[in-house]
Structures are given as C-alpha cells and as structure tokens.
Amino acid sequence: MPIHSRNILRRALNLTSALVRPSFAVLCVAPLCLAPHLPAAAQTAVELPTVVVRPAIPSTTVSGLADGPFTPADTATISGAQAQGATLSTSDSGSLISRIPGGAAWGAGGVSSLPAVNGMGADRVQVSINGMLFGLACPNEMNPPMSFVNPAMIASARVYMGTAPVSVGGDYTGAKVDVVVAPAQFTPGQALTTHGSVSGFYRSNGEGYGVDANVTVSNEDTSVTYTGGWARANDYTAGDGTTIKSTMYETQNHALSISKKVQEQLFTFQIGGQFIPSEGYVNQYMDLVENKSIFGNARYEGLFDWGKLEATVFANRVRHTMGFIEPDKDGDMPMDTRSTDLGYALKGTFGVSAHDIVRLGNELYYNNLDDWWPPVDGSMMMGPDTFININNGQRLRLGTFGEWERHIDDKWTAVFGLRNDIVWMNTGDVQGYNDMMYGQNAALFNAQDHARTDFNVDASAILRYEANASSLYELGLARKTRSPNFYERYAWSTNAMAMSMIGWFGDGNGYVGNLDLVPEAAHTVSFTATWHDPAKKVWELRVSPYYSYVLDYIDADRCALSTCPNLPGNLTTTNNFVYLQFANHDAWLYGVNMDGKLALWDDITYGQGAFRGSLNFVQGQRTDGVNLYHMMPLNGVVAIDHTLGHWSSSLELQLVSSKTLVSQVRNELETSAYALLNFRTSYELDMVKVDFGVDNIFDTNYDLPLGGANLVNYQVTSMMGSSAAWGYPVAGVGRSFNTRVTVKF
Ligand SMILES: [Cu+2]
C-alpha cells in the first residue's frame, strides 16, 4: 500500500477513536466531521439551537477509509448536540428524522414515531443502533428501533438516502439511519479522568419531565461510558384545549459501553436495556402496557497494512405486552410478543491504490418472533384458547456486497457497488381463540407451506463532480430491495377484531397478510447539487431531486377474501374504517428537498445571526392511480439563529401545506395547512447550561398530516357499547413552555 494511503489510515483510526476531551469545537477535517462521534453531553458547548444538516464535505484525497462508507452529498447528519438540543421539545428519537431534508415521522406513541424519508416510511427505513438491528416485535410496530434510545443518548445519527452505497446496508428501500450511542472517548495520559453531565427537563404541555445522564471514565487507551435517561408525560393538549387521549408515556433507556484501544485496534463492548411501563396510542386500538429489552453488542475496528477491518456481533431480546390503559381505554385483552435478534457484520476496506478503495462485506441477521394473545376470562369470543398470531416466526438474512470507490482525479469520484441479500422466512402453525370463529382461517393457513426464500439483488452507482471549492454535483442510481415483514406475509386471520389489531399505519383499519407477497424493489435516481462560499461560513444551498420506481411496492387492497368482514360494502366504503390485505403494486415516488443557510450579520455587539431554511416536496402513487399512504405534504422551515456570547437563540417558523392526495384504499384522512412558530434560547456559563423554549407560540390548533386517525377522543355508540368514530385526524401538540437545566462535571 502506498505510504500516503497508509498515513490516511493511521489518521483515520486516531481521529475516530482517540478524541481528546477538551477540544469540543466541531472538528471538521475533510471528509470527517468529528462532532457526531463525541458523546452527546460533551457537545453541549457547541450546541446549535436546532438541527442543521451538514452536507458531506468533499475531499480530493482518498477519503473513504477515514469515515466508514462513502458519504453521498444528500446524506443528512444529526449531531449529538442537535439530538440533545431536541430533547428540550421531545423525548421521541424517531421524530428527529422529521428535521432532516425529506424527513417526516409517522405519529404513534409519545416515544415511538416511525421515521419516514422521501415518502418511504416504517420498515422502508432501516435503523441500526451501534450496528444492531431490531426486528418486528409488535403487530403495531409500537417498539420501533429508535424507541430504544432517548434523544440525549444519541452521539450521532446519519441518514443515508435511497441511492446510498450498498455497503450501508440491505433490505430497505427508503433510507438507512445509523445511530451511534456512547462511542469511545479517550483522554491523554494514563491517569483516569471522569466527566459527564446530568440534565433535567420540564415541558408544560402534558407535564412532561425527565432526566438524562452520562458519565465517562477514560484515559489514553480505555473508555467506559454510561448513558441513559428517563422520561414521562401525561396526555398532551391540542391548540383548541382538547386533551388528546392516550398520548401519555413513560420510558427509560440505558447503555453501558467499554472500549479499549490496543495500538491500532479498537475493541468495544456494550450492554443496555429498556423499560417502558406504559405508553398510550391514540391511533391504535391497543396501548403498550409493558416493553422490556436487553441487548449486547461487541465491535472491533483494526488497521492493517492492507486497510481496515470492522466487525460487529449483537443480540437483542424484546418482551412486549399490549393491553388498555385506563381511563381512556378499558377492558381486558392481553397481547404478548417476544422477539430475539442476533447478527454479525464484517466489513473489510482495502486501499488498493492511491485512487481506489474496495469494500467487501458480509452480514447475517436473524429475527425470531412469537406473537400470542392469551384467552380473556369469561369471553365467548376471545377464548377459551390462546390466539397464536405468529408462531415461532423466523427471518434470516445473509447479505454480501462488493463496492469500488474510484477517485478518478481532483474533480471526479465514482462509487459502484453490488449486493445480494438472501432472506429466508418461515413460521409455524397457528390457532385462534376458538374453532368456531377462527378455525376455518387457521386450517387454511396451516395447510399451506410458510417457508419463503427471497434472493434480492441491490446495486448502486454514484458519480460525484466537484467543480471547484464552492460547488459539487452528484448523480446517484440505485436498486434497493426489501423483503416483506412477518405480518405482511403471515398475519392470517380475517376476523374483524383480529385484523384491527394488525397495522403500524395508525389508520384504524384492519389488515391481513398475504403469503403470495414478493419483495419490493425501488429503482431510484437522485441528483444533488450543493453550492457554498469556499469556507462554508457565509452561505450554503443544497438541492436534491429524486425519482423512484418501485416494482411490487408492498401496499394493500380492500380485503375481498370470502371470509373478510363487511362484504360487499368493505370493497366500496369511502367514509369508514375498512379491512385490507397486503398486496404488491408497482408505484412511483418523486420529490425534491432543498436546504440552505445564509449568514446575516457578524458583529461584536450584536453577535452572529444566520438565516436557515428548508423545503421538502414528495408525491407517490401506484400505477393503478391509488395514492400512496402517508405522503408528507409540501413543508418547510424558515428560521433565524443567533449567538451572542453565552447566549444562543432561534426563532423558527414551520410551514406545512394541506394534505389532499390521500390513499383511497385506506380512506386516509385529509389534513389542513398550518404554520407553527417556535422559539428557544439557551445560556451557558462554565458547567451549567439553561435552555428555555416555547413551541407553538400561538397555540395553533392543527392536525398531524402523518398522525393517522384519532381512535380514542371521538366515539360512536355501537354493538360493543362504543367504538371509534371515523373521520378524525390526530391533533398536534398545542403551546408548550419547555425548560432544561444541564450540569456538566
Ligand atoms: Cu404492541
């Protein structure tokens, strides 16, 4: 290997692992921005008031070795400081995705939003936390991966868009989110030093409060970090004073990380867990009444003469129970799941010449799921047997890729990659609560073969042209494949109640699986242009249009099976909840994301002021004319950020247009346009920082475009006594005064 490349390799390991504590200024050494690798609390000194997206910084040297995969220009990074700043307003890590270009969040429980990027949401966005993947552990996806970290625990999150290199991952069609928690942090010398922070917060709306803490004990080759937090809130109130029922929550997450550096090798071992004793769901019929998890992962990074080797192994166990949380929902109907995740990932990065990097990798991911509903005492309909929804569901994926990154000259870079993922799925036989109501469905399902094997091929090609120090253009082409999840394939009952228990869409509809589903394959072309002043201090503009054609997009059709409920009305109803079956349909999505900033003034007396703005547009439709579900309407942000001495402040106007293109098969609800004004300020002196903010200053009443249906506040009398009224979206949070105090040590 050329000496030049070797030096870059050395620098890479030193930079990513041997951070020195006192210099917490954002270190940007092209193409690295090191701030994201610092623990969240360590970054408060450089905290920006809100999430600002940092585009990839181009480099004219062989760069990929330094910072893992090639970082396309449309990649978004949420730094630890930004994640911690968001804690003032939210305890929901998934909602942070709504702050990046093209990002949005599907409403769910208070700490369980499902991320969506460029119109692709839920399972289409793959989330890894320190390399760990979390499989499905609930038919409503109440415990999505990002619910296993509190925002303040996030040291960095990087969001790769739809044309990202294949080395980033497989089995997703929308985006990949890489979250880093408690990374290694070394300090000079042999003596152990201790530092960390404790913070507490209070939000007036919903009376939310909680604590976040982290502490690191480290020296030059050893680092031990604990990070964790606890948060709880009551139901929130909308702008018109309505208490939005079933939106309370309580959660705690913890992680302990131990890292050891031995010459040019870094070993990290991490354990952690979660406990959620209660989380209400206004857009589901059930609530989460207990979620417990425990996880462990080990990571190795080493530099060799030939390049870099990275290895990860991990295991998770999740135990989840649903029921009803009084007084908003009552009754007795336990539903249980138990899920295990096991996996490894191996990646070799080879510096084959001064111009070429080759990456080869292999990963295995296994998810096992049991989903069962114990009988309800004294219920004819829900007894006497246990309802088995998924019986020993197994999903095994073996992924292999090769990628070539060529630095053609000072201006041109190309990345080509090819990837294969083989997905094996199977599940055992099932039964209902009783033979009379469920026997026919169960017998039909049990008579069929459940084993499925998908052979998925992904590819990605990226061509970057860095015209000069202030402009960059990048073209991306990719095919990304996702195999169906357990419920899309194996949910088996067409009983109305059972169907209503399945679906992470929050739409109040019922779903049944489809054994004939095939994987969906997104073919995406994207183009990104970034312009900025050469020093990137005065202005920056990024424009990123994209188009995806998705073969066999996994959507749903009205359930027409002879055993489906409410036939034939179910096929034509336009103003009520309906019953659906998962189905493949070709579909397209297109859109454009824009973001930028502009320094307005820089003055000793008045500090620094900057304008920040973003605009996101997406549309999606099946080729048969049915609109795709949960397409975020046109939206944007305009903001002024200001710093002066120890003060930093931000005034932000969030604008969202009306949602009128809605999914006809799901009777998706339209929502109106709205604007929200938010303010926040913080004052930091020595080891203490005080944050204060007001969200939704004018107490505007508005409906969440991706919040689904409010199934709790609005009821109609029915056979069951009362049931959810159709036609009511979920209103967003009204005005809230938020404050947080952080003490560092
Ligand atoms: Cu659940």
Boltz pocket constraint, residues with backbone or C-beta under 6 A from the ligand:
constraints:
  - pocket:
      binder: B
      contacts: [[A, 137], [A, 138], [A, 139], [A, 140], [A, 141], [A, 142], [A, 143], [A, 287], [A, 288], [A, 320], [A, 321], [A, 322]]
      max_distance: 6.0
